[in-house]
């Protein structure tokens, strides 16, 4: 197979390119700029484009498929040439389905917890010696890539993102996967730039439920009333399985699952106990006994940037989390507060996504940071301008969060100065962002602050 990637440098795209290359396909690609770690990984495999830019001459009639990334535009010269030649053009999720359409597909969707739940299932399957394909939104310990495809596996585990598929395919990615086993972790409005109303956003999940295959299974979080209202959209033959967190307890900073005996965990937080329950049910659906699941999950350390421990001293500890939406923010703060009830919680988050930097969306954050002892929010006005959004002021953020002790910063040096003034004895520093606070080395900064 001869495959060409338009916008090969993206996080998801370059991982798929590497997976197909490892599978023995002939892979080529183009992009106007490629950053690390994509650049180094493509170069190591011999897949890094010789020059930046778009070259229609790369698009030849002998190509079996062209895969189009979100970074490209509709007027991309290579895309236009592919269309002129009548080549088969796939979005990233379309091609993943094409590669796995004869396998049992487990798709994990939801506004939060997708990466964690997917990584839990992957960890258990690998520990239990089960071969499987996968696609996940973070690089995980024990896995070299975020995408893996093989000829012999019978199972595929995909994180089901609701964002758009490609510049010419405006359907959510997870509408393409047609799951045999679907998980929905919860629905909380996100991607306001694409789904302007909450009802429109919920409808995307309803359609996802409609794509579950005959005699398939829907595993959904019972505590989410929005999912409960749309489960009826599944085919009559689909088995509906609600879940809640497995029984658990925390002692001396360690969480234990109290089901079929007691299992010590390396993760914590109510939301993670819910994710774990969903992963357990999905694994049971494909024949993994609960006892084997619990034994395997005891060695699971979590996904990168999902309550990832990044610094520790005898007196204090720091975590990094991807939390940026209101539901993720609230759940993460609650988890840390419950795990360390005797420690002061210093929570610092960055508004970085399109929705979070939109003045109309800010009220969704009301009371999300109230449980923290020190609450800090950072945003960069230049990022707001770059996203072509209306200007927001510090007062807009304070009003949206409705948190009396909230500190808001728009300059990362002033933010660092404030963080250096805090006392970290008997404290937890929780840093939450999908960015890097406009160029801060987060892990190094956390180590410096705690020491």
BAGU-154701 format. One record per residue (C-alpha): x, y, z; residue in one letter. Coordinates in pm, 1 decimal, decimal comma. Last residue first. Layout:
BEGIN
+----------+----------+----------+------+
:       c1 :       c2 :       c3 : rest :
+----------+----------+----------+------+
:        X :        Y :        Z :    A :
...
+----------+----------+----------+------+
//
This chain:
BEGIN
+----------+----------+----------+------+
:       c1 :       c2 :       c3 : rest :
+----------+----------+----------+------+
:   1246,5 :   2305,0 :   4670,3 :    X :
:    877,5 :   2289,5 :   4585,7 :    X :
:    899,3 :   2593,1 :   4359,7 :    X :
:   1210,3 :   2472,5 :   4176,4 :    X :
:   1062,1 :   2127,5 :   4108,5 :    X :
:    739,4 :   2282,0 :   3980,9 :    X :
:    931,0 :   2517,9 :   3753,2 :    X :
:   1131,7 :   2230,8 :   3602,1 :    X :
:    809,7 :   2038,0 :   3531,5 :    X :
:    627,5 :   2337,5 :   3382,3 :    X :
:    897,3 :   2472,1 :   3153,3 :    X :
:    711,6 :   2799,1 :   3087,5 :    X :
:    653,7 :   2910,1 :   2727,3 :    X :
:    318,4 :   3083,3 :   2713,5 :    X :
:    161,0 :   2906,3 :   3014,5 :    X :
:    245,0 :   2564,1 :   2866,8 :    X :
:    -70,9 :   2446,8 :   2688,7 :    X :
:   -354,2 :   2203,7 :   2771,0 :    X :
:   -334,9 :   2328,4 :   3129,5 :    X :
:   -375,3 :   2238,7 :   3496,1 :    X :
:   -100,6 :   2275,9 :   3757,6 :    X :
:   -179,6 :   2139,0 :   4104,7 :    X :
:     67,5 :   2227,5 :   4379,6 :    X :
:     -5,7 :   2025,3 :   4692,8 :    X :
:    104,0 :   2167,7 :   5026,5 :    X :
:    252,7 :   2070,4 :   5363,1 :    X :
:    522,3 :   2337,6 :   5327,7 :    X :
:    480,1 :   2509,0 :   4992,4 :    X :
:    463,0 :   2873,5 :   5098,8 :    X :
:    367,8 :   3098,3 :   4808,6 :    X :
:    586,9 :   3391,6 :   4699,8 :    X :
:    745,7 :   3190,5 :   4416,5 :    X :
:    398,6 :   3136,3 :   4266,8 :    X :
:    339,1 :   3511,8 :   4257,7 :    X :
:    670,7 :   3575,3 :   4082,4 :    X :
:    593,0 :   3300,9 :   3831,4 :    X :
:    255,7 :   3458,4 :   3751,2 :    X :
:    416,8 :   3800,1 :   3707,7 :    X :
:    655,8 :   3636,9 :   3462,7 :    X :
:    366,1 :   3464,4 :   3282,5 :    X :
:    181,8 :   3790,3 :   3215,0 :    X :
:   -199,5 :   3774,8 :   3192,0 :    X :
:   -263,6 :   3684,5 :   3556,4 :    X :
:   -582,6 :   3623,7 :   3756,0 :    X :
:   -598,1 :   3552,0 :   4131,7 :    X :
:   -920,7 :   3394,3 :   4260,3 :    X :
:  -1004,5 :   3441,4 :   4631,9 :    X :
:  -1373,7 :   3524,2 :   4583,5 :    X :
:  -1441,3 :   3261,7 :   4316,9 :    X :
:  -1723,1 :   3353,7 :   4077,6 :    X :
:  -1532,8 :   3179,4 :   3795,3 :    X :
:  -1706,3 :   3390,5 :   3529,1 :    X :
:  -1681,2 :   3716,0 :   3724,4 :    X :
:  -1310,2 :   3667,3 :   3793,0 :    X :
:  -1250,2 :   3583,5 :   3426,1 :    X :
:  -1438,9 :   3887,7 :   3300,4 :    X :
:  -1251,5 :   4102,4 :   3555,3 :    X :
:   -918,5 :   3991,0 :   3408,3 :    X :
:  -1034,6 :   4121,4 :   3072,7 :    X :
:  -1145,9 :   3942,1 :   2756,8 :    X :
:  -1094,5 :   4066,1 :   2400,9 :    X :
:  -1326,5 :   3920,5 :   2137,6 :    X :
:  -1186,8 :   3607,7 :   1971,0 :    X :
:   -968,1 :   3594,5 :   1661,6 :    X :
:   -781,1 :   3284,5 :   1789,6 :    X :
:   -459,6 :   3485,3 :   1759,1 :    X :
:   -620,0 :   3772,0 :   1953,7 :    X :
:   -709,1 :   3542,6 :   2244,6 :    X :
:   -358,6 :   3392,4 :   2228,6 :    X :
:   -211,5 :   3743,7 :   2248,5 :    X :
:   -427,2 :   3815,1 :   2556,1 :    X :
:   -243,9 :   3532,0 :   2739,1 :    X :
:   -444,3 :   3361,3 :   3010,7 :    X :
:   -360,5 :   3258,5 :   3366,7 :    X :
:   -593,1 :   3150,7 :   3648,7 :    X :
:   -490,8 :   3103,8 :   4013,5 :    X :
:   -683,2 :   2960,0 :   4308,6 :    X :
:   -524,3 :   2925,9 :   4654,0 :    X :
:   -708,6 :   2710,5 :   4906,9 :    X :
:   -870,4 :   2509,6 :   4626,9 :    X :
:  -1229,6 :   2393,0 :   4675,3 :    X :
:  -1376,0 :   2701,5 :   4503,1 :    X :
:  -1203,0 :   2632,1 :   4172,3 :    X :
:  -1504,2 :   2526,0 :   3964,0 :    X :
:  -1737,3 :   2777,0 :   4137,8 :    X :
:  -1860,7 :   2918,6 :   3803,0 :    X :
:  -1650,9 :   2785,9 :   3514,7 :    X :
:  -1948,2 :   2770,8 :   3273,0 :    X :
:  -1972,4 :   3150,9 :   3320,8 :    X :
:  -1656,9 :   3178,3 :   3100,4 :    X :
:  -1827,3 :   3047,4 :   2784,4 :    X :
:  -1962,7 :   3380,0 :   2651,8 :    X :
:  -1624,0 :   3545,6 :   2715,1 :    X :
:  -1453,1 :   3288,2 :   2491,1 :    X :
:  -1102,7 :   3200,3 :   2607,9 :    X :
:  -1217,0 :   2868,2 :   2759,5 :    X :
:  -1400,5 :   2769,1 :   2441,3 :    X :
:  -1109,3 :   2830,7 :   2205,5 :    X :
:   -861,5 :   2653,2 :   2433,7 :    X :
:   -589,7 :   2812,7 :   2648,9 :    X :
:   -725,3 :   2928,1 :   2983,6 :    X :
:   -442,6 :   2817,8 :   3210,8 :    X :
:   -480,6 :   2669,0 :   3557,5 :    X :
:   -307,4 :   2705,4 :   3895,0 :    X :
:   -434,9 :   2526,2 :   4205,7 :    X :
:   -254,3 :   2561,4 :   4540,0 :    X :
:   -406,0 :   2302,9 :   4774,8 :    X :
:   -305,1 :   2314,7 :   5142,2 :    X :
:   -256,3 :   1967,0 :   5285,1 :    X :
:   -457,2 :   1773,0 :   5541,7 :    X :
:   -725,8 :   1650,5 :   5303,1 :    X :
:   -469,6 :   1510,7 :   5056,3 :    X :
:   -660,4 :   1255,1 :   4846,3 :    X :
:   -993,7 :   1437,0 :   4884,6 :    X :
:   -849,5 :   1773,2 :   4781,8 :    X :
:   -660,9 :   1615,4 :   4492,0 :    X :
:   -974,6 :   1446,6 :   4355,4 :    X :
:  -1191,0 :   1756,9 :   4403,5 :    X :
:   -942,5 :   1971,2 :   4211,8 :    X :
:   -937,5 :   1718,9 :   3927,3 :    X :
:  -1315,4 :   1684,0 :   3910,1 :    X :
:  -1373,3 :   2060,7 :   3906,5 :    X :
:  -1119,7 :   2128,5 :   3633,9 :    X :
:  -1234,9 :   1838,8 :   3418,0 :    X :
:  -1598,5 :   1953,7 :   3435,9 :    X :
:  -1509,3 :   2317,0 :   3365,4 :    X :
:  -1283,4 :   2242,6 :   3064,1 :    X :
:   -906,3 :   2284,2 :   3097,5 :    X :
:   -779,5 :   1976,9 :   3281,0 :    X :
:   -466,0 :   1831,5 :   3120,3 :    X :
:   -315,3 :   1767,0 :   3463,6 :    X :
:     23,8 :   1821,2 :   3621,2 :    X :
:     78,3 :   1731,2 :   3986,3 :    X :
:    310,5 :   1871,7 :   4252,4 :    X :
:    393,6 :   1737,8 :   4600,6 :    X :
:    497,8 :   1886,7 :   4934,3 :    X :
:    669,2 :   1831,2 :   5268,6 :    X :
:    894,0 :   1528,0 :   5208,8 :    X :
:    957,1 :   1663,1 :   4857,4 :    X :
:    782,3 :   1578,0 :   4532,3 :    X :
:    772,4 :   1684,7 :   4169,5 :    X :
:    594,7 :   1587,3 :   3846,1 :    X :
:    316,1 :   1353,0 :   3961,3 :    X :
:     79,2 :   1311,2 :   3665,7 :    X :
:   -284,7 :   1379,5 :   3749,4 :    X :
:   -358,3 :   1318,1 :   3380,3 :    X :
:    -70,4 :   1496,8 :   3208,0 :    X :
:     74,6 :   1164,9 :   3089,1 :    X :
:   -156,1 :    869,4 :   3151,3 :    X :
:   -189,9 :    682,8 :   3480,8 :    X :
:     32,5 :    455,1 :   3688,4 :    X :
:   -137,2 :    119,4 :   3619,6 :    X :
:     24,8 :   -159,0 :   3825,2 :    X :
:   -290,3 :   -241,7 :   4025,8 :    X :
:   -486,1 :   -240,2 :   3698,2 :    X :
:   -347,1 :   -583,6 :   3608,3 :    X :
:   -462,1 :   -763,2 :   3923,7 :    X :
:   -801,1 :   -592,4 :   3905,1 :    X :
:   -849,4 :   -691,6 :   3540,7 :    X :
:   -747,3 :  -1051,9 :   3604,9 :    X :
:  -1001,8 :  -1079,3 :   3887,0 :    X :
:  -1268,9 :   -919,5 :   3667,7 :    X :
:  -1219,8 :  -1188,0 :   3404,6 :    X :
:  -1105,6 :  -1060,6 :   3060,4 :    X :
:  -1345,0 :  -1202,3 :   2799,8 :    X :
:  -1410,5 :   -919,6 :   2555,3 :    X :
:  -1710,4 :   -780,6 :   2746,4 :    X :
:  -1515,7 :   -819,6 :   3072,3 :    X :
:  -1259,2 :   -573,5 :   2938,8 :    X :
:  -1531,8 :   -319,8 :   2864,5 :    X :
:  -1679,4 :   -360,6 :   3213,8 :    X :
:  -1340,3 :   -308,8 :   3379,2 :    X :
:  -1265,7 :     -1,5 :   3169,5 :    X :
:  -1596,0 :    155,8 :   3273,4 :    X :
:  -1528,3 :     85,2 :   3641,4 :    X :
:  -1176,2 :    229,4 :   3611,3 :    X :
:  -1309,0 :    550,3 :   3460,4 :    X :
:  -1546,2 :    587,1 :   3756,0 :    X :
:  -1263,8 :    524,2 :   4004,7 :    X :
:  -1060,6 :    779,1 :   3808,7 :    X :
:  -1337,5 :   1037,3 :   3846,5 :    X :
:  -1350,1 :    968,6 :   4219,9 :    X :
:   -978,8 :   1044,9 :   4256,7 :    X :
:   -670,8 :    825,7 :   4292,4 :    X :
:   -405,7 :    634,9 :   4100,3 :    X :
:   -138,4 :    384,6 :   4209,6 :    X :
:   -398,4 :    133,7 :   4325,0 :    X :
:   -410,6 :   -132,0 :   4597,0 :    X :
:   -669,9 :   -402,6 :   4532,9 :    X :
:   -892,8 :   -536,6 :   4813,1 :    X :
:  -1110,5 :   -847,6 :   4793,1 :    X :
:  -1353,6 :   -911,1 :   4510,1 :    X :
:  -1438,2 :   -539,9 :   4523,4 :    X :
:  -1283,4 :   -288,1 :   4759,8 :    X :
:  -1059,4 :    -88,6 :   4526,1 :    X :
:   -786,0 :     74,5 :   4733,6 :    X :
:   -655,2 :    432,9 :   4728,2 :    X :
:   -328,4 :    532,1 :   4895,2 :    X :
:   -264,5 :    860,9 :   5078,5 :    X :
:   -264,1 :    709,3 :   5426,7 :    X :
:   -589,4 :    522,7 :   5362,4 :    X :
:   -832,5 :    586,7 :   5076,8 :    X :
:  -1136,2 :    367,5 :   5015,7 :    X :
:  -1308,4 :    216,1 :   4714,2 :    X :
:  -1634,3 :     65,3 :   4592,1 :    X :
:  -1636,3 :     71,8 :   4209,6 :    X :
:  -1743,1 :    402,3 :   4058,2 :    X :
:  -2077,1 :    391,4 :   3879,9 :    X :
:  -2186,3 :    203,5 :   3568,9 :    X :
:  -2476,7 :    168,9 :   3327,7 :    X :
:  -2483,3 :   -121,5 :   3075,9 :    X :
:  -2715,0 :   -101,5 :   2772,3 :    X :
:  -2699,3 :   -406,4 :   2542,6 :    X :
:  -2761,2 :   -310,9 :   2178,7 :    X :
:  -3020,9 :   -519,9 :   1992,8 :    X :
:  -3282,9 :   -243,3 :   1998,0 :    X :
:  -3040,8 :     -5,6 :   1817,5 :    X :
:  -2920,5 :    280,9 :   2035,3 :    X :
:  -3109,9 :    612,5 :   2043,1 :    X :
:  -3270,8 :    506,2 :   2371,7 :    X :
:  -2940,7 :    587,9 :   2545,4 :    X :
:  -3012,6 :    956,9 :   2482,2 :    X :
:  -3169,4 :   1081,8 :   2807,4 :    X :
:  -2935,8 :    881,1 :   3031,2 :    X :
:  -2639,0 :   1044,0 :   2861,5 :    X :
:  -2755,5 :   1389,2 :   2971,3 :    X :
:  -2841,2 :   1260,6 :   3319,7 :    X :
:  -2478,8 :   1168,9 :   3388,7 :    X :
:  -2458,8 :    964,3 :   3709,7 :    X :
:  -2509,4 :    634,4 :   3527,5 :    X :
:  -2180,4 :    659,1 :   3340,6 :    X :
:  -2226,8 :    464,0 :   3018,1 :    X :
:  -2138,2 :    124,0 :   2872,9 :    X :
:  -2313,7 :     68,1 :   2539,0 :    X :
:  -2279,4 :   -284,4 :   2399,1 :    X :
:  -2314,4 :   -428,2 :   2048,0 :    X :
:  -2570,9 :   -674,2 :   1916,7 :    X :
:  -2595,2 :   -470,5 :   1593,4 :    X :
:  -2326,1 :   -202,0 :   1577,7 :    X :
:  -2309,4 :    121,4 :   1777,9 :    X :
:  -2356,3 :    406,6 :   1527,2 :    X :
:  -2677,0 :    534,3 :   1690,4 :    X :
:  -2486,9 :    593,0 :   2015,8 :    X :
:  -2249,0 :    822,5 :   1826,6 :    X :
:  -2553,8 :   1006,1 :   1694,0 :    X :
:  -2666,5 :   1074,8 :   2049,7 :    X :
:  -2314,8 :   1188,6 :   2134,7 :    X :
:  -2320,7 :   1446,7 :   1855,6 :    X :
:  -2670,2 :   1553,4 :   1967,2 :    X :
:  -2529,9 :   1651,4 :   2307,3 :    X :
:  -2316,9 :   1921,1 :   2141,0 :    X :
:  -2612,2 :   2063,3 :   1947,3 :    X :
:  -2811,8 :   2077,2 :   2270,1 :    X :
:  -2522,7 :   2255,9 :   2444,6 :    X :
:  -2517,5 :   2526,3 :   2180,5 :    X :
:  -2247,6 :   2659,9 :   1947,5 :    X :
:  -2093,2 :   2319,5 :   1865,3 :    X :
:  -1787,2 :   2398,9 :   1653,6 :    X :
:  -1641,1 :   2708,1 :   1823,6 :    X :
:  -1796,0 :   2598,8 :   2155,6 :    X :
:  -1569,2 :   2295,4 :   2159,6 :    X :
:  -1690,1 :   2178,6 :   2503,5 :    X :
:  -2019,5 :   2126,6 :   2686,7 :    X :
:  -2010,9 :   1854,2 :   2952,7 :    X :
:  -2117,9 :   1501,3 :   2861,4 :    X :
:  -2004,7 :   1196,6 :   3057,9 :    X :
:  -1795,8 :    879,7 :   3039,3 :    X :
:  -1953,0 :    721,2 :   2730,8 :    X :
:  -1813,6 :    378,3 :   2646,8 :    X :
:  -1893,7 :    192,3 :   2326,1 :    X :
:  -1841,2 :   -177,1 :   2247,6 :    X :
:  -1899,3 :   -288,3 :   1888,7 :    X :
:  -1817,7 :     63,2 :   1783,3 :    X :
:  -1893,7 :    221,8 :   1445,0 :    X :
:  -1567,5 :    425,8 :   1422,1 :    X :
:  -1667,2 :    709,3 :   1190,2 :    X :
:  -1894,0 :    911,2 :   1420,7 :    X :
:  -1605,9 :    928,7 :   1668,1 :    X :
:  -1421,5 :   1183,5 :   1455,9 :    X :
:  -1699,4 :   1441,1 :   1465,8 :    X :
:  -1831,6 :   1519,8 :   1116,4 :    X :
:  -1693,1 :   1824,5 :    936,9 :    X :
:  -1525,2 :   1627,1 :    659,1 :    X :
:  -1356,7 :   1859,9 :    409,2 :    X :
:  -1124,1 :   2033,0 :    658,3 :    X :
:  -1087,3 :   1702,3 :    846,3 :    X :
:  -1250,2 :   1490,2 :   1120,9 :    X :
:  -1404,8 :   1748,6 :   1353,9 :    X :
:  -1389,7 :   1712,1 :   1733,9 :    X :
:  -1591,3 :   1445,3 :   1918,9 :    X :
:  -1283,7 :   1236,4 :   2002,0 :    X :
:  -1329,9 :    861,5 :   2047,4 :    X :
:  -1018,4 :    706,9 :   2204,0 :    X :
:   -976,1 :    382,2 :   2015,4 :    X :
:   -924,6 :     19,7 :   2123,3 :    X :
:   -905,7 :   -233,7 :   1838,5 :    X :
:   -943,0 :   -611,4 :   1884,6 :    X :
:   -873,9 :   -911,6 :   1657,6 :    X :
:   -501,5 :   -856,6 :   1612,8 :    X :
:   -319,9 :  -1029,8 :   1323,5 :    X :
:   -257,4 :   -760,2 :   1062,8 :    X :
:   -139,6 :   -492,3 :   1303,4 :    X :
:   -215,5 :   -128,7 :   1376,7 :    X :
:    -68,3 :     83,9 :   1654,4 :    X :
:   -132,6 :    451,7 :   1725,8 :    X :
:    -10,8 :    671,6 :   2013,6 :    X :
:    341,4 :    532,7 :   1971,6 :    X :
:    612,1 :    357,4 :   2173,2 :    X :
:    381,7 :    210,5 :   2439,0 :    X :
:    503,4 :    100,4 :   2783,7 :    X :
:    436,4 :    436,2 :   2947,5 :    X :
:    176,0 :    620,6 :   2744,8 :    X :
:    197,1 :    887,2 :   2474,5 :    X :
:   -132,6 :   1072,2 :   2478,7 :    X :
:   -452,4 :   1086,6 :   2270,9 :    X :
:   -497,8 :    713,1 :   2219,2 :    X :
:   -527,1 :    489,4 :   1913,9 :    X :
:   -505,1 :    113,6 :   1948,5 :    X :
:   -471,0 :   -224,7 :   1783,0 :    X :
:   -477,0 :   -533,1 :   2004,0 :    X :
:   -286,3 :   -844,8 :   2113,1 :    X :
:   -387,3 :   -978,0 :   2456,1 :    X :
:   -102,1 :  -1068,7 :   2692,8 :    X :
:   -287,3 :   -989,0 :   3016,7 :    X :
:    -55,8 :   -697,6 :   3094,2 :    X :
:   -108,8 :   -562,0 :   2740,9 :    X :
:   -486,5 :   -592,2 :   2770,1 :    X :
:   -483,0 :   -430,6 :   3115,8 :    X :
:   -266,3 :   -137,8 :   3009,3 :    X :
:   -470,5 :    -75,6 :   2694,9 :    X :
:   -797,2 :    -75,8 :   2891,2 :    X :
:   -654,6 :    172,0 :   3141,5 :    X :
:   -514,0 :    387,0 :   2858,7 :    X :
:   -856,9 :    416,4 :   2699,4 :    X :
:  -1014,6 :    513,2 :   3032,3 :    X :
:   -746,9 :    777,2 :   3093,5 :    X :
:   -762,1 :    921,3 :   2742,0 :    X :
:  -1140,6 :    944,9 :   2741,0 :    X :
:  -1181,8 :   1079,4 :   3095,8 :    X :
:  -1370,1 :   1393,7 :   2996,7 :    X :
:  -1619,4 :   1507,6 :   2734,0 :    X :
:  -1713,9 :   1151,4 :   2648,9 :    X :
:  -1614,9 :    873,1 :   2412,2 :    X :
:  -1425,3 :    543,7 :   2442,2 :    X :
:  -1450,6 :    315,6 :   2138,3 :    X :
:  -1394,3 :    -60,7 :   2162,6 :    X :
:  -1382,3 :   -208,0 :   1810,9 :    X :
:  -1399,3 :   -582,6 :   1750,7 :    X :
:  -1211,5 :   -627,4 :   1423,0 :    X :
:  -1313,1 :   -650,4 :   1055,5 :    X :
:  -1347,1 :   -271,8 :   1014,0 :    X :
:  -1003,9 :   -213,4 :   1170,3 :    X :
:   -789,9 :    -54,1 :    898,0 :    X :
:  -1082,7 :    120,5 :    728,6 :    X :
:  -1194,1 :    250,2 :   1068,5 :    X :
:   -853,5 :    407,5 :   1126,1 :    X :
:   -872,4 :    549,7 :    774,7 :    X :
:  -1199,6 :    723,4 :    843,7 :    X :
:  -1062,4 :    859,6 :   1171,7 :    X :
:   -769,7 :   1036,2 :    995,9 :    X :
:   -982,0 :   1171,0 :    711,3 :    X :
:   -960,0 :    974,6 :    391,9 :    X :
:   -912,3 :   1076,8 :     28,4 :    X :
:   -945,3 :    804,2 :   -234,9 :    X :
:   -786,4 :    944,2 :   -550,0 :    X :
:   -999,4 :   1102,4 :   -823,5 :    X :
:   -698,2 :   1256,7 :   -993,6 :    X :
:   -847,5 :   1606,7 :   -967,1 :    X :
:   -932,4 :   1546,3 :   -600,6 :    X :
:   -574,9 :   1442,1 :   -527,2 :    X :
:   -448,2 :   1756,1 :   -706,2 :    X :
:   -680,2 :   1978,4 :   -499,9 :    X :
:   -561,8 :   1812,3 :   -180,4 :    X :
:   -196,2 :   1865,8 :   -276,8 :    X :
:   -259,9 :   2233,6 :   -354,0 :    X :
:   -438,1 :   2292,6 :    -18,9 :    X :
:   -751,4 :   2499,0 :    -91,1 :    X :
:   -962,1 :   2318,8 :    170,8 :    X :
:   -696,5 :   2384,5 :    432,6 :    X :
:   -449,9 :   2150,1 :    602,6 :    X :
:   -400,7 :   2137,4 :    980,7 :    X :
:   -699,0 :   1903,5 :   1017,7 :    X :
:   -509,4 :   1623,5 :    844,1 :    X :
:   -592,7 :   1457,7 :    511,4 :    X :
:   -495,4 :   1097,5 :    440,6 :    X :
:   -439,6 :   1016,4 :     71,9 :    X :
:   -490,8 :    657,5 :    -35,5 :    X :
:   -369,2 :    391,7 :   -278,7 :    X :
:   -128,9 :    632,7 :   -451,4 :    X :
:    -41,2 :    519,3 :   -804,1 :    X :
:   -208,4 :    821,4 :   -966,0 :    X :
:     51,1 :   1061,6 :   -819,6 :    X :
:     28,5 :   1334,2 :   -556,5 :    X :
:    389,0 :   1429,1 :   -481,0 :    X :
:    379,2 :   1662,9 :   -783,5 :    X :
:    122,8 :   1873,1 :   -592,0 :    X :
:    400,8 :   1990,3 :   -356,0 :    X :
:    294,5 :   2160,3 :    -33,5 :    X :
:    551,1 :   2315,5 :    196,3 :    X :
:    849,0 :   2230,4 :    412,2 :    X :
:   1132,9 :   2042,9 :    242,2 :    X :
:   1284,2 :   1694,7 :    271,2 :    X :
:    965,3 :   1564,0 :    436,2 :    X :
:   1039,1 :   1355,1 :    748,3 :    X :
:    952,4 :    988,0 :    689,7 :    X :
:   1294,6 :    827,5 :    741,6 :    X :
:   1180,6 :    657,3 :   1062,0 :    X :
:   1419,4 :    863,6 :   1277,5 :    X :
:   1312,4 :   1177,0 :   1091,3 :    X :
:    945,9 :   1112,4 :   1166,1 :    X :
:   1020,0 :   1073,3 :   1537,6 :    X :
:   1240,4 :   1381,0 :   1548,9 :    X :
:    987,4 :   1603,0 :   1375,0 :    X :
:    682,6 :   1480,2 :   1567,9 :    X :
:    846,1 :   1552,2 :   1905,3 :    X :
:    909,1 :   1824,5 :   1813,6 :    X :
:    768,0 :   2064,9 :   1554,7 :    X :
:    678,6 :   2029,6 :   1187,5 :    X :
:    615,8 :   2315,3 :    945,5 :    X :
:    442,8 :   2353,4 :    608,3 :    X :
:    361,9 :   1982,2 :    590,7 :    X :
:    403,6 :   1694,3 :    348,0 :    X :
:    392,1 :   1316,9 :    356,1 :    X :
:    511,6 :    980,3 :    230,0 :    X :
:    446,6 :    624,5 :    346,5 :    X :
:    506,1 :    288,5 :    176,8 :    X :
:    324,1 :     40,0 :    402,3 :    X :
:    503,4 :   -230,7 :    601,0 :    X :
:    301,3 :   -228,8 :    922,8 :    X :
:    575,6 :    -22,1 :   1086,9 :    X :
:    520,5 :    242,0 :    817,6 :    X :
:    146,9 :    228,5 :    885,9 :    X :
:    202,7 :    289,2 :   1256,8 :    X :
:    454,0 :    568,7 :   1190,6 :    X :
:    208,5 :    749,4 :    962,6 :    X :
:    -67,5 :    702,9 :   1220,6 :    X :
:    158,0 :    860,4 :   1484,5 :    X :
:    245,2 :   1143,8 :   1247,3 :    X :
:   -122,6 :   1220,4 :   1193,2 :    X :
:   -229,6 :   1219,4 :   1559,5 :    X :
:     25,4 :   1474,2 :   1679,5 :    X :
:     26,9 :   1665,0 :   1352,4 :    X :
:    335,4 :   1657,7 :   1130,1 :    X :
:    189,9 :   1466,6 :    835,6 :    X :
:    -16,6 :   1760,8 :    709,5 :    X :
:   -123,1 :   1587,5 :    383,4 :    X :
:    -25,1 :   1224,8 :    437,0 :    X :
:     45,2 :    997,7 :    137,3 :    X :
:    -11,9 :    620,2 :    138,1 :    X :
:    123,1 :    347,5 :    -92,1 :    X :
:      0,0 :      0,0 :      0,0 :    X :
+----------+----------+----------+------+
//
